[in-house]
């Protein structure tokens, strides 16, 4: 286990040595590089894993010499945080390097060993704990499973109160990143109950705001008003409090706090916050009807934004354009959005050139657009410009920009923008009397809505899976928390028992028996709690299996696992491993393809070959099989819905060939039919549909009917959406009713 920690620590250390080219904009003016070192007087070592920040810039790693490097100016405020010592704040008054000394560090407590039930366990050292937490933070955005794993390790170590509070705070940050705000709030509150810390309360207030619990957020922010905070955090508190009040339509109070935050940011030189605050104040002025003051504030914001780097400037200009829209200043909005559109186009050209001149590939995680720049896409800007022209009743210009938006959104598969732009375009066509185009465009809108609905269903399904997974994690951590509490009680009882044994008095013996009884009761409660949790996990697993029935027959999974069990029972480890490996590959392929509407036909053939191979391994004495593919077919030209053929093959094996007395045959033939279609023929010489129907029980008949109707409905929907893409004909193979032939025609 320690090896895992050391590997993760090495990875994090290497990552920390890389020079970061991007970071938050701290100020517009120059500055100097400040070097900070944190010295532990107990160990005579430099602490290399603290959180050091100036305003919005935060670093958590030092270089090999122990220096944390930050950009600073005179009168900026330095803040140093660490789970093992109190937060340090210092106003920078000179350009010299800074060394902070830490004395009486709790990580060097003499008590390193605890014993209970004849078992000795060493507590984790500071390096162990910090490495575990570094790993949890490192995997926060990359791998939720690993991140939670390291949190569990930290909680199992049963650290000091400050460390446990820090662990729950980091756990809240993990859930915050995955937008599970309610669970994040719960963990922030647990952290505050263990040890009250300003940064945790500030994060709690921000999370409550995002969870739309504005009254709770207001209360949390007000609790921080009188706390000893850094200047940057004070601005954050005032701005957050104003945001919460504004959401509750308390504009007068919100205005007061925005103005206080703006004044403090200007006085302390926190320039990165002034532009955002100016924009929010302008919105308040506009709501009060003071449009002149609002426009004056906005003009100041635009002037200052022009001095910022490209990306922050675009973000500010975007917010100003939204302000113009809300205040119906459409000419100003159109002018500003057109400038934004030019900047976005230039950025695209630059990025394209950079990519062409770059010799390394970009990791997948870096390709995702930041949420803050989501609106800065040409398709969305064109839509907003077109919408502004509609408000001005300039329909000719509106049509031009809306058509551009529809086209670009279609190319980039941005269904959300494409939907809005198509609908607006249809309305404009109708307004100017182009009714045929209006009808045609509205039909396109309906098609887009259908596609978007399918995508949303998939997103909802994925969100449900993530929510269930996170709920399981939280349940596990809750049990772990109870177990830690129980362990603490056990240690306390053991110490008391030792003291009472020395005294040897009746009263002390009664106390001992009472404590032992309490211990037994708590152990039983913990046991029943653990058993209830296991039952809940089992129920969740059964629910997950049930949700897979649309892709795989659960009877197949059950029987496949029985086959593995039978191999194991006869000590046929080789076949068991091979069968289990092939079965796992099939399941992985099915799950990977389950969210896709269509997959390449070559993938479907690979999946079917693996499926038939597995079934043949199970029923070798019942049938042989052949799969013939016409070499003249270019399979890459054809797409097919995943798992469309498998139910027919499964019916052939389970309801036809399995009941034969002699060995049967299953044939799968794929041949060309014209230039734009192929035919898949599935033939078996089993007992036939009629005889199979006679052998089924009422319950089996019901299940089969439901399964076949699902397939028919699926094909009907596909044909409705894609103009008769799939055609299926099922007939008896022989005149006596034995055997079955399924002929499926698939078009490009």
C-alpha positions in Angstrom: 0.0 0.0 0.0 2.9 2.4 0.9 4.3 1.7 -2.6 1.1 3.2 -4.1 1.6 6.4 -2.0 5.2 6.8 -3.0 4.4 6.4 -6.7 1.6 8.9 -6.4 3.9 11.3 -4.5 6.6 11.0 -7.2 4.1 11.8 -9.9 2.8 14.8 -8.0 6.4 16.0 -7.4 7.3 15.8 -11.0 4.1 17.6 -12.0 4.8 20.4 -9.5 8.2 21.1 -11.2 6.6 21.9 -14.5 6.3 25.7 -15.2 2.7 26.7 -15.5 2.1 29.1 -18.3 -1.5 30.0 -17.4 -3.0 31.3 -14.2 -5.5 33.7 -12.8 -5.1 37.4 -13.6 -3.9 39.0 -10.4 -3.4 42.6 -11.5 -2.7 44.6 -14.6 0.5 46.1 -13.4 3.9 44.6 -13.0 5.2 42.8 -9.9 8.1 40.7 -8.7 8.7 37.0 -8.0 8.3 36.3 -4.4 10.0 33.2 -2.9 8.6 31.7 0.3 10.0 28.9 2.4 8.3 27.2 5.4 10.8 25.8 7.9 9.8 23.2 10.5 12.0 23.8 13.6 11.2 20.3 15.1 12.4 18.3 12.1 14.9 20.9 10.7 13.2 20.4 7.3 11.4 22.6 4.8 7.7 21.9 4.5 7.0 21.3 0.8 3.2 20.6 0.7 1.5 23.7 2.2 -1.0 25.9 0.3 0.5 29.3 -0.4 -1.6 32.0 -2.0 -1.6 35.7 -2.9 -5.1 36.9 -3.9 -6.4 34.4 -6.5 -3.1 32.8 -7.2 -2.5 29.5 -5.3 0.4 27.1 -5.3 0.7 23.9 -3.3 4.2 22.7 -4.3 7.7 24.0 -3.7 10.7 23.5 -5.9 13.6 21.2 -4.9 15.1 23.9 -2.7 11.9 24.3 -0.7 10.8 27.6 -2.4 7.2 28.4 -3.2 7.3 30.9 -6.1 4.5 33.5 -6.6 3.9 36.8 -8.4 3.5 39.6 -5.9 3.4 43.3 -5.3 4.1 45.5 -2.3 1.1 45.5 0.1 -0.3 42.2 -1.3 -1.3 39.7 1.4 0.4 36.3 1.7 -1.6 33.5 3.1 -0.1 30.1 4.1 -2.4 27.1 5.0 -1.6 23.6 6.2 -3.7 21.0 8.1 -1.0 20.7 10.8 -0.6 24.4 11.8 -2.6 27.6 12.1 -3.1 29.7 9.0 -0.4 32.4 8.6 -1.1 35.8 7.0 1.5 38.4 6.2 1.4 41.7 4.3 4.3 42.0 1.9 6.3 45.1 2.6 9.7 44.3 1.0 10.9 42.4 -2.1 13.1 40.0 -0.1 12.5 36.3 0.2 10.2 35.2 3.1 10.9 32.3 5.6 8.1 31.2 7.9 9.1 29.1 10.9 6.7 26.5 12.4 7.2 25.5 16.0 5.4 22.8 18.1 4.2 21.0 15.0 1.6 18.4 16.1 2.9 15.9 13.5 5.9 15.2 15.9 3.8 14.2 18.8 5.6 11.7 21.0 2.6 9.4 21.1 3.0 7.4 17.9 1.6 4.0 19.0 -1.8 2.9 20.2 -2.9 -0.6 21.3 -6.2 -2.4 21.6 -7.2 -6.1 21.7 -3.5 -7.3 21.6 -3.0 -5.6 18.3 -0.5 -2.7 17.8 -1.1 -0.2 15.0 1.2 2.7 14.0 -0.5 6.0 13.2 0.4 7.5 9.9 3.2 10.0 9.8 2.8 13.5 8.5 4.4 12.5 5.2 2.0 9.5 4.9 -1.0 11.7 5.5 0.0 14.6 3.2 0.9 12.1 0.4 -2.5 10.5 0.8 -4.3 13.9 0.6 -2.1 15.1 -2.3 -3.1 11.9 -4.2 -6.8 12.5 -3.4 -6.6 16.1 -4.7 -4.5 15.0 -7.7 -7.2 12.4 -8.8 -10.1 14.7 -8.0 -10.7 15.7 -11.6 -9.2 12.5 -13.2 -10.6 9.5 -11.4 -13.4 9.7 -8.8 -12.8 6.1 -7.7 -9.1 6.7 -6.9 -9.8 10.0 -5.2 -12.4 8.5 -2.8 -10.1 5.6 -2.2 -7.4 7.9 -0.8 -10.0 9.7 1.3 -11.0 6.4 2.8 -7.3 5.7 3.6 -7.0 9.0 5.4 -10.2 8.4 7.5 -9.2 4.9 8.4 -5.9 6.3 9.8 -8.0 8.1 12.5 -5.9 11.2 12.5 -6.1 14.3 14.7 -9.2 16.6 14.7 -7.5 19.2 12.4 -6.5 16.5 9.9 -9.9 14.8 10.0 -11.5 18.2 9.4 -9.2 18.8 6.5 -10.0 15.3 5.1 -13.8 16.1 5.1 -13.1 19.5 3.6 -11.2 17.8 0.7 -14.0 15.3 0.3 -16.4 18.2 0.0 -14.1 19.7 -2.7 -14.2 16.5 -4.6 -18.0 16.4 -4.6 -18.1 20.1 -5.4 -16.0 19.4 -8.6 -18.5 16.7 -9.6 -21.4 19.1 -9.0 -22.9 17.0 -6.2 -23.5 20.1 -4.1 -25.8 18.7 -1.5 -23.3 16.0 -0.5 -20.5 18.6 -0.6 -22.4 20.8 1.8 -22.9 17.8 4.1 -19.2 17.1 4.2 -18.2 20.8 4.7 -20.6 20.9 7.7 -18.9 17.7 9.2 -15.5 19.4 8.7 -16.8 22.5 10.5 -18.2 20.4 13.4 -14.8 18.8 13.9 -12.8 22.0 13.5 -14.2 25.4 12.5 -12.0 27.0 9.8 -12.7 30.2 7.8 -11.7 28.7 4.4 -14.1 25.8 4.9 -17.0 28.1 5.9 -16.3 30.2 2.8 -16.4 27.2 0.5 -19.6 26.1 2.2 -21.2 29.5 1.5 -20.1 29.3 -2.2 -21.5 25.7 -2.5 -24.9 26.7 -0.9 -25.2 29.5 -3.5 -24.6 27.1 -6.4 -27.1 24.7 -4.8 -29.6 27.6 -5.0 -29.9 27.7 -1.2 -29.6 31.4 -1.1 -30.8 32.0 2.4 -28.4 29.5 3.8 -25.6 31.0 1.7 -26.4 34.5 3.1 -26.2 33.2 6.7 -22.9 31.5 6.0 -21.4 34.6 4.4 -22.6 36.8 7.3 -20.9 34.5 9.8 -17.6 35.3 8.0 -18.0 39.1 8.0 -16.2 39.7 11.3 -13.7 36.9 10.9 -9.9 37.6 10.5 -9.6 37.0 6.7 -7.2 37.9 4.0 -8.1 40.9 1.9 -8.9 38.7 -1.1 -11.2 36.5 1.0 -12.9 39.5 2.5 -13.7 40.6 -1.1 -15.0 37.1 -1.8 -17.2 37.2 1.2 -18.7 40.6 0.4 -19.3 39.7 -3.2 -20.8 36.3 -2.3 -23.1 37.9 0.2 -24.2 40.4 -2.4 -24.8 37.7 -4.9 -27.0 35.7 -2.4 -29.0 38.9 -1.6 -29.4 39.7 -5.3 -30.9 36.3 -6.0 -33.5 37.0 -3.2 -34.3 40.3 -4.9 -32.9 42.3 -2.0 -31.3 44.7 -4.4 -30.7 47.6 -2.0 -28.6 45.4 0.4 -26.9 43.7 -2.5 -25.8 47.1 -3.9 -24.3 48.1 -0.5 -22.2 44.9 -0.3 -21.1 45.2 -4.0 -19.9 48.7 -3.3 -18.0 47.7 -0.2 -16.4 44.8 -2.1 -15.4 47.1 -5.0 -13.9 49.7 -2.6 -11.9 47.1 -0.8 -10.7 45.5 -4.0 -9.5 48.9 -5.3 -7.9 49.9 -2.0 -5.9 46.7 -1.8 -5.1 46.4 -5.5 -7.1 43.2 -6.1 -7.7 44.2 -9.8 -8.9 40.9 -10.9 -12.2 41.3 -9.0 -13.0 44.9 -9.9 -14.3 44.3 -13.4 -16.7 41.5 -12.3 -18.0 43.7 -9.4 -18.5 46.7 -11.8 -20.6 44.6 -14.1 -22.8 43.3 -11.2 -23.2 46.9 -9.9 -24.3 48.0 -13.4 -27.0 45.3 -13.4 -28.2 46.6 -10.0 -28.3 50.2 -11.3 -30.3 49.1 -14.3 -32.8 47.3 -12.1 -33.2 50.5 -10.1 -33.9 52.4 -13.4 -30.7 54.3 -13.2 -29.5 53.5 -16.7 -27.2 56.4 -17.0 -25.2 55.3 -14.0 -25.3 51.7 -15.2 -23.8 52.7 -18.6 -21.1 54.8 -17.0 -20.0 51.8 -14.9 -20.1 49.5 -17.9 -18.0 51.9 -20.0 -15.4 51.9 -17.2 -15.5 48.1 -17.2 -14.9 47.9 -20.9 -12.1 50.4 -20.8 -10.3 48.4 -18.1 -11.0 45.1 -19.7 -9.1 46.2 -22.9 -5.9 46.2 -20.8 -6.4 42.5 -19.8 -5.0 39.4 -21.6 -7.3 38.0 -24.3 -9.3 35.3 -22.5 -10.2 37.4 -19.4 -11.0 40.4 -21.6 -13.4 38.3 -23.7 -15.2 37.0 -20.6 -15.8 40.5 -19.4 -17.0 41.7 -22.8 -19.4 38.8 -22.9 -20.9 39.8 -19.5 -21.2 43.4 -20.8 -23.0 42.2 -23.9 -25.4 40.3 -21.7 -26.0 43.5 -19.8 -26.8 45.4 -23.0 -29.3 42.7 -23.9 -31.0 42.8 -20.5 -31.3 46.6 -20.7 -32.5 46.5 -24.4 -29.5 48.4 -25.7 -29.5 46.2 -28.8 -27.2 48.4 -31.0 -24.5 48.3 -28.3 -25.0 44.6 -27.9 -24.7 43.9 -31.6 -21.6 46.0 -31.9 -19.9 44.3 -29.0 -20.8 40.8 -30.0 -19.5 41.3 -33.5 -16.2 42.3 -31.9 -16.3 39.2 -29.8 -17.1 37.2 -32.9 -13.9 38.5 -34.6 -11.8 37.7 -31.6 -13.2 34.2 -31.4 -12.5 33.6 -35.1 -8.9 34.9 -34.6 -8.5 32.6 -31.6 -9.6 29.6 -33.7 -7.1 30.4 -36.4 -4.3 30.8 -33.9 -5.2 27.6 -32.1 -5.3 25.8 -35.4 -1.8 27.1 -36.3 -0.5 26.2 -32.8 -1.8 22.7 -33.1 -0.3 22.2 -36.6 3.1 23.3 -35.3 2.9 21.2 -32.1 4.8 17.9 -32.1 2.9 16.4 -29.1 -0.7 15.4 -28.7 -3.2 17.2 -26.4 -4.6 15.1 -23.6 -8.3 14.4 -23.8 -8.9 16.1 -20.5 -7.7 19.4 -21.9 -9.9 19.4 -24.9 -13.1 20.2 -23.0 -14.1 23.8 -23.1 -14.2 25.7 -19.8 -17.7 26.5 -18.6 -16.8 30.1 -18.2 -16.1 30.4 -22.0 -19.0 28.3 -23.1 -20.8 31.3 -24.6 -17.7 32.3 -26.6 -18.5 30.1 -29.6 -19.2 31.5 -33.0 -22.5 29.6 -33.3 -23.8 31.0 -30.0 -22.5 34.6 -30.8 -24.2 34.5 -34.2 -27.4 33.3 -32.6 -27.3 36.2 -30.0 -26.6 38.7 -32.7 -29.5 37.4 -34.8 -31.8 37.5 -31.8 -30.8 41.1 -31.1 -31.6 42.0 -34.7 -35.0 40.3 -34.3 -35.6 42.6 -31.2 -34.9 45.5 -33.5 -37.2 44.1 -36.2 -34.3 44.1 -38.7 -35.2 40.7 -40.1 -32.9 40.7 -43.1 -29.8 40.9 -40.8 -31.4 38.6 -38.3 -31.9 35.9 -41.0 -28.2 36.1 -42.1 -26.8 35.6 -38.6 -29.4 33.0 -37.6 -28.6 30.9 -40.7 -24.9 31.1 -39.9 -25.6 30.0 -36.3 -27.7 27.0 -37.5 -25.0 26.0 -40.0 -22.1 26.2 -37.6 -24.0 24.6 -34.7 -24.8 21.7 -37.1 -21.2 21.3 -38.0 -20.1 21.3 -34.4 -23.0 19.1 -33.2 -24.1 21.8 -30.8 -27.8 20.7 -30.7 -28.7 23.2 -27.9 -27.8 26.3 -30.0 -29.0 24.7 -33.2 -32.4 24.1 -31.6 -32.8 27.8 -30.5 -31.5 29.2 -33.7 -33.6 27.0 -35.9 -36.8 27.9 -34.0 -36.0 31.6 -34.0 -35.2 31.4 -37.8 -38.6 29.7 -38.4 -40.4 32.5 -36.5 -38.6 35.2 -38.6 -39.4 33.4 -41.9 -43.1 33.4 -40.8 -42.9 37.1 -39.8 -41.5 38.2 -43.2 -44.0 36.0 -45.1 -41.7 33.2 -46.2 -44.2 30.5 -45.1 -42.7 27.6 -47.0 -39.3 28.2 -45.5 -40.9 28.7 -42.1 -42.6 25.3 -42.3 -39.5 23.6 -43.5 -37.4 25.2 -40.9 -39.9 24.3 -38.2 -39.7 20.6 -39.3 -35.9 20.8 -38.9 -36.5 22.2 -35.5 -38.7 19.3 -34.5 -36.0 16.8 -35.8 -33.4 18.6 -33.7 -35.6 18.5 -30.6 -36.0 14.8 -31.1 -32.2 14.3 -31.4 -31.7 16.5 -28.4 -34.3 14.6 -26.4 -32.4 11.3 -27.1 -29.1 12.9 -26.0 -30.7 14.3 -22.9 -32.0 10.9 -22.0 -28.5 9.5 -22.3 -27.1 12.3 -20.2 -29.8 11.7 -17.5 -28.9 8.0 -17.5 -25.2 8.8 -17.0 -26.1 11.4 -14.3 -28.2 8.8 -12.5 -25.3 6.3 -12.6 -22.9 8.9 -11.3 -25.3 9.9 -8.5 -25.8 6.2 -7.5 -22.0 5.7 -7.4 -21.5 8.8 -5.3 -24.3 7.8 -3.0 -22.6 4.4 -2.5 -19.3 6.2 -1.7 -20.9 8.4 0.8 -22.7 5.5 2.5 -19.3 3.7 2.8 -17.6 6.8 4.2 -20.5 7.2 6.7 -20.0 3.7 8.0 -16.3 4.4 8.2 -16.9 7.5 10.2 -19.0 5.5 12.7 -16.3 2.8 12.9 -13.7 5.5 13.7 -15.9 6.8 16.4 -16.3 3.3 17.8 -12.5 2.8 17.6 -12.0 6.0 19.7 -14.5 4.7 22.2 -12.7 1.4 22.4 -9.4 3.0 23.1 -11.0 5.2 25.8 -12.6 2.2 27.4 -9.3 0.2 27.4 -7.5 3.1 29.2 -10.3 3.4 31.8 -10.2 -0.3 32.3 -6.5 -0.3 33.0 -7.0 2.6 35.6 -9.9 0.9 37.3 -8.1 -2.4 37.6 -5.3 -0.8 39.6 -7.8 0.7 42.1 -9.6 -2.7 42.7 -12.7 -1.2 44.2 -16.4 -2.3 43.8 -17.4 1.0 42.4 -14.7 0.8 39.8 -15.7 -2.7 38.9 -19.3 -1.7 38.3 -18.1 1.1 36.1 -16.0 -1.4 34.1 -18.9 -3.7 33.6 -21.0 -0.7 32.5 -18.4 0.3 30.0 -18.0 -3.2 28.7 -21.8 -3.5 28.3 -21.8 -0.2 26.4 -18.9 -1.5 24.2 -20.9 -4.6 23.4 -24.0 -2.6 22.6 -22.1 -0.3 20.3 -20.4 -3.2 18.6 -23.8 -4.8 18.0 -25.1 -1.5 16.6 -22.1 -1.2 14.3 -22.6 -4.8 13.2 -26.3 -4.3 12.3 -25.5 -1.0 10.6 -22.8 -2.8 8.5 -25.2 -5.6 7.7 -27.9 -3.1 6.7 -25.4 -1.4 4.5 -24.5 -4.7 2.8 -28.2 -5.4 2.1 -28.6 -1.9 0.6 -25.5 -2.4 -1.6 -26.9 -5.8 -2.7 -30.3 -4.1 -3.6 -28.4 -1.4 -5.6 -26.5 -4.1 -7.5 -29.7 -5.9 -8.4 -31.2 -2.7 -9.6 -28.1 -2.1 -11.8 -28.4 -5.5 -13.3 -32.1 -4.9 -14.0 -31.2 -1.7 -15.9 -29.0 -3.7 -18.3 -31.8 -6.0 -19.6 -32.3 -3.7 -22.6 -28.8 -4.7 -23.8 -28.1 -8.3 -22.5 -30.3 -11.1 -21.4 -29.7 -11.6 -17.6 -30.2 -15.4 -18.1 -27.1 -15.4 -20.4 -25.0 -13.6 -17.7 -26.3 -16.1 -15.0 -25.6 -19.1 -17.2 -22.2 -17.8 -18.3 -21.2 -17.4 -14.7 -22.4 -20.9 -14.0 -20.2 -22.1 -16.8 -17.2 -20.5 -15.2 -18.2 -22.1 -11.9 -18.4 -25.5 -13.5 -14.9 -25.1 -14.9 -13.7 -24.1 -11.5 -15.5 -27.0 -9.9 -13.5 -29.5 -12.0 -10.3 -27.5 -11.5 -10.2 -26.5 -15.1 -8.6 -23.2 -14.3 -7.3 -22.6 -17.9 -10.8 -22.9 -19.5 -12.3 -20.9 -16.6 -9.8 -18.1 -17.1 -10.3 -18.1 -20.9 -14.1 -18.2 -20.7 -14.2 -15.4 -18.1 -11.8 -13.3 -20.1 -13.9 -13.6 -23.2 -17.1 -13.0 -21.2 -15.6 -9.9 -19.7 -14.5 -8.6 -23.1 -18.1 -9.1 -24.4 -19.6 -7.3 -21.4 -17.2 -4.4 -21.8 -18.0 -4.1 -25.5 -21.7 -4.1 -24.7 -21.5 -1.4 -22.0 -19.1 0.7 -24.2 -21.6 0.7 -27.0 -24.8 1.0 -24.9 -24.8 4.8 -25.1 -24.3 4.9 -28.9 -27.2 5.2 -31.4 -25.1 3.5 -34.1 -21.8 1.7 -34.2 -19.6 0.5 -37.2 -20.8 -2.8 -38.6 -17.4 -4.3 -38.0 -17.8 -3.8 -34.3 -21.2 -5.5 -34.3 -19.6 -8.5 -36.2 -16.8 -8.7 -33.6 -19.4 -8.6 -30.8 -21.5 -11.3 -32.4 -18.5 -13.5 -33.0 -17.6 -13.3 -29.4 -21.2 -13.9 -28.2 -21.7 -17.0 -30.5 -18.3 -18.3 -29.5 -19.3 -18.1 -25.8 -22.7 -19.8 -26.4 -21.0 -22.5 -28.5 -18.5 -23.2 -25.7 -21.6 -23.8 -23.4 -23.5 -25.9 -25.9 -20.8 -27.7 -27.9 -23.0 -30.8 -28.1 -26.0 -28.9 -29.4 -24.8 -27.0 -32.5 -22.0 -25.8 -34.7 -21.9 -22.5 -36.4 -20.5 -20.6 -39.4 -20.3 -16.9 -40.0 -19.8 -15.9 -43.7 -19.2 -12.3 -44.7 -19.2 -11.4 -48.4 -15.7 -10.0 -49.2 -17.2 -7.6 -51.7 -18.9 -5.6 -48.9 -17.1 -2.6 -47.5 -18.3 -2.9 -43.9 -16.9 0.4 -42.9 -19.6 2.1 -45.0 -22.4 0.6 -42.8 -23.6 1.6 -39.4 -25.9 -0.5 -37.2 -27.7 0.0 -33.8 -25.7 -1.9 -31.2 -27.0 -5.3 -30.2 -29.7 -5.4 -32.9 -28.8 -8.9 -34.1 -28.0 -10.5 -30.8 -31.6 -11.2 -29.7 -32.4 -13.1 -32.9 -29.2 -15.2 -32.5 -30.1 -15.8 -28.9 -33.6 -17.0 -29.8 -32.1 -19.3 -32.4 -29.8 -21.0 -29.8 -32.1 -20.9 -26.7 -35.5 -21.6 -28.3 -34.5 -23.7 -31.3 -31.1 -25.5 -31.2 -30.9 -26.1 -27.5 -34.0 -28.5 -27.7 -32.6 -30.6 -30.6 -31.7 -34.2 -29.8 -29.0 -34.2 -32.5 -26.4 -31.6 -33.1 -27.7 -28.7 -35.1 -26.2 -25.8 -37.1 -26.4 -22.0 -36.8 -25.5 -20.1 -39.9 -25.0 -16.3 -40.1 -24.5 -14.9 -43.6 -23.8 -11.3 -44.6 -24.1 -10.6 -48.3 -24.4 -7.5 -50.5 -27.8 -6.4 -51.8 -27.3 -3.6 -54.4 -25.0 -0.7 -53.8 -26.6 0.8 -50.6 -27.7 -2.3 -48.6 -26.6 -5.5 -47.1 -28.6 -8.6 -46.0 -27.9 -10.5 -42.8 -29.4 -14.0 -42.8 -29.6 -16.0 -39.5 -30.7 -19.6 -40.0 -31.0 -22.5 -37.6 -32.3 -26.0 -38.0 -33.8 -26.1 -34.5 -37.2 -27.3 -33.4 -39.0 -24.3 -34.9 -41.1 -21.5 -33.6 -44.4 -23.4 -33.2 -42.9 -26.3 -31.2 -40.8 -23.9 -29.1 -44.0 -21.9 -28.3 -45.7 -25.1 -27.1 -42.9 -25.9 -24.7 -43.0 -22.5 -23.0 -44.8 -21.8 -19.7 -47.2 -18.9 -19.4 -44.6 -16.8 -17.6 -42.0 -17.5 -20.3 -44.5 -16.7 -23.0 -45.1 -13.3 -21.4 -41.4 -12.6 -21.2 -40.8 -13.6 -24.8 -43.7 -11.5 -26.0 -42.4 -8.5 -24.2 -38.9 -9.0 -25.6 -40.0 -9.4 -29.2 -42.3 -6.4 -28.9 -39.4 -4.3 -27.6 -37.3 -5.3 -30.7 -40.2 -4.5 -33.0 -40.7 -1.1 -31.4 -37.0 -0.4 -31.6 -36.9 -1.2 -35.3 -40.1 0.8 -35.9 -38.6 3.9 -34.2 -35.3 3.5 -36.2 -37.2 3.2 -39.5 -39.3 6.3 -38.6 -36.2 8.3 -37.8 -34.0 7.1 -40.6 -36.4 6.4 -43.4 -36.8 2.6 -43.5 -33.2 1.8 -42.6 -33.9 -1.7 -41.3 -36.2 -4.4 -42.5 -36.7 -7.8 -40.8 -38.5 -10.9 -42.1 -38.9 -14.0 -40.0 -40.0 -17.3 -41.6 -39.8 -21.0 -40.9 -36.8 -22.6 -42.6 -38.5 -25.9 -43.6 -42.1 -26.7 -44.7 -42.7 -28.9 -41.6 -42.2 -25.8 -39.4 -38.8 -26.8 -38.1 -35.9 -24.3 -38.2 -36.1 -20.6 -38.4 -34.8 -18.0 -40.8 -34.3 -14.3 -39.9 -33.5 -12.0 -42.9 -32.5 -8.5 -41.9 -31.9 -5.8 -44.5 -29.7 -2.9 -43.5 -29.3 0.3 -45.6 -26.5 2.8 -45.5 
